[in-house]
Amino acid sequence: QVQLVESGGGLVQPGGSLRLSCAASGSIFSFYSTGWYRQAPGKQRELVATISNGGSRNYADSVKGRFTISRDNAKKSVYLQMNSLKPEDTAVYYCNLRGPSYYWGQGTQVTVSS
């Protein structure tokens, strides 16, 4: 079984930066793709970024050029560096592991406001 725990969310001003972390338990982390999703109030959950076990990255158009996803298989962790944050980035952010099924963390709140 897999457990994912996110951290690093908080309140930041527009133009600021945050770094989200997700730590995984279990032995299958290194074999599968991982990603970050987000969900704003009244909106559908949307894909933010993914990174494969080989390091290939994909980003939503809304965050490309501002966010960077990375992973450390030795630490069984995935990260999301968020720069030039906008109010539209306000959401609960979730990490996931695309294993035999999709595994999810509990989410961490990111609020971008002046």
Secondary structure, 3 states (H helix, E strand, C coil): CCCEEEECCEEECCCCCEEEEEEECCCCHHHCCEEEEEECCCCCCEEEEEECCCCCEEECCCCCCCEEEEEECCCCEEEEEECCCCHHHCEEEEEEEECCCEEECCCEEEEECC
